[in-house]
Amino acid sequence: MATKPKPFLIRRNTDHEAMQKALSQSNGSSDASLTPISVPLVPSVHGTEIDISALQIGQVYDVPLTKLQRSEVNARVFYSNEELDDMSKSLKEKGQDIPAIGYPKNGRITVIDGQKRFQASTNASLPTLQVLIVVPPVSDSEEYEESRRINLHRSSQTALDDAVRWKGMIDKGTYANQAELAAKLEVSIATVSKTISITDIPERLLRMMSDHTQTRTLSIAYEVSRLFNAEKFKDKAEEVEHLAQDVIDEIKKKDMGRNQVKSLIDSKLEGPKQRMRAEAVPVKYGEVKGSLKVFPSRGQLELSFSGLPEEKVTELKERIEQMLSGQLTM
């Protein structure tokens, strides 16, 4: 007798909403109830021999990792080692509570929601991942926009993720230009431009920055990107990369805010300030020695005496005033 498939319970509202929407799009239903739903789990057949073409829309399957592929336009790009390790541990010890979401493409399943679960399963050497099969999106832009909406709802999206994806999709032609992307996502063109400038930072450093709450913000990442646009470091890629890494480490260590980072970047771009040295000339007025200091770059001159009698101070003041007015020559 055939075994009845075990119901699959959706436990978290954010993923539940995504699945309800995916199922509604698949079967034409407009029901968006937030009460838990049961989706039958269909086991994989003979390990990696699962027939992708036979998978049904709206069903959850135990899909071998070898039959999965990442979405090229998923909104999340960077994951910290800590969150991946936590996810791997949870999957190994407690199993998978919520299925990923994917669609058939070229003989494999493209994961459009659940990239972290996919990567964590790979890291943990697990054989399969549970995936809800949905209708393929009509375009890359639709796939990206839905992915970004879900991630923003979970507060997992960062400026670094946006930067990489936005530049890639504009370069590819998914969006004609920054203005179109800004209109679609309902953000300002200035924000899009500022965000995309972050991609001037090498990917190796972006991954370092994604591990810290401060360095993955738009304002601070933008300040770091200024190093890579500076005329001072033109044609000095290796030097500026090492400098930027030191800056990122310092930001993390001191948990610096945006204004502190801006000051730090300004100091790196301007270089150490040179002290203005004065030309000092010894002088005498009567028997009292003094000093005449000249600062050519400032256009400044200082005359000082120590120990002049009060009447001599008044006398010297008058003589200087007369000399400057042309009534007296020294």
Secondary structure, 3 states (H helix, E strand, C coil): CCCCCCEEECCCHHHHHHHHHHHHHHHCCCCCCCCCCEEEEECCCCHHHCCHHHCCCCCEEEEEHHHEEECCCCCCCCCCHHHHHHHHHHHHHHCCCCCEEEEEECCEEEEEECHHHHHHHHHCCCCEEEEEECCCCCCHHHHHHHHHHHHHHCCCCCHHHHHHHHHHHHHHCCCCCHHHHHHHHCCCHHHHHHHHHHHHCCHHHHHHHCCCCCCCCHHHHHHHHHHHHCHHHCCCHHHHHHHHHHHHHHHHHHCCCHHHHHHHHHHHHHCCCCCCCCEEEEEEECCEEEEEEEECCCCEEEEEECCCCHHHHHHHHHHHHHHHCCCCCC
